[in-house]
């Protein structure tokens, strides 16, 4: 192998590596982040005119957001009501959360396990 072939091979490898890194960064930047799926309202509105309601978390989206079902039967503690996204701090699966003065602050869009697109309200309040 001569010096010319070695230098051409080395420069080609460096160029391909740089192009690959740029391509991966571009593809990674195109993916939707979880917070991109949340569309916030300009002005929060009351959630169904409720003063207090409870939810049970069934999926944590990230540290500060979680999908939850609203309580549907207080006597039997059934959580088969509306599906919402809760905004707060440190959620975990099956956590029951009581929200005082719930406010609808936006909507969250996602695709469920069955492949159906879903849009649910984003709720924030005193936890």
N, C-alpha and C positions, 0 to 999 in steps of 0.2 A: 504494500500500500504506500502510495506516495503522499507527500505533505498536502498537495492540492486536494486530493480526495478526502483526506482527513478533515481539513478545514471546511470544505463544502458540506460534509456529513454533519459536522458539529453545528454549523450555522443553521442547517436545515432542521436539526433537532430542536435547537433553541427557538426558532421561528414557529415550528409546529406546537411546541409547548405553550408559547405565548398566545397563539391563536386559540388553542384548546382552553386555556384558562379564561380568556375573554368570552368565549362561547358559553362556557359553564356559568360564568357570572351573569351573562345576559339571560340565559334560560332561567336561572334561579331568581332573577329580578322580575320575571314575567309571572311567576306563580302568585296566586292570590293569598295574602296573609289572612289570618283569622279575623283581625280587626277590620280588614277591607270589606268583609261581608256585613259589617254593622253600618247601617245608615242612620245617623243621629238626626233627630228633629231639631228645628230651630228653637222651639219652645216646648218643654215637657208638658204633658197633659195627664190628668188623673187617670189611673187604671180602673176603668169600669166603676168609677165613683165609690171605690172601696176605701175604708179607713184602715183596715187590717186584713191581711190574708196570709196563708201559709203555702209553701212550696216544698217539694222534695226533689233534690238534685238527682238526675239520672245520668248526666254526662258532664264532666268538667271540660270546658273548652281550653281555658288556660287559668292561671292563678286567680285572675280577677273576674272571670265570666264562666257561667255554667248554664246548661240546659236543665230545666226543671218543669215538673208538672204541678199544677195548682191543686189544692185540696178540693175534693168534690163532695165528701161526706165527713163532717167534723166528728160525728158520733163514732163512726167506725175507722176514722183516720185513713180514708181512701184518697189517694192522690191520682185521680183520673181526669182532672179538669184540664184547663188550657195549658198548652206547652208554651213556655216563655224562656227568655234568656235573662238571667239575673246578673247584675253588675254589683260587685262588692269586693270583699277580701277573703282569700283563702277558702275556697270551696272544696268539698270532697264528696264522693259518691254516696248516695242515700242520706245525705244531710238534710234535715228538716229545718227550714228557715221561715221565720215569721217576719213579714215586712209591714212596717207601719207607714201609712201615707204613701202607698206605692204610686210611682209616676211612670208613665210610658215615655221613654226618652228616645226611642227609635225602633228600627226593625232589624232582624238578623235573617239572612238567607243562607241556606245550606242544602245539601242533598242527603236524604236519609239513606239507611241501609238498603232499602228497596229500590233506590235510584230515583225517587220522586223528589223534585225540588220543593222545598218548604220555606215559608217566611213566617216568622213568629215575632211578637213584640219583645222589645228590650225593656226590662223593668228595673227601676232603681228606687230605693227608699231607705228608711231607717231600719237597719237590721239589728 
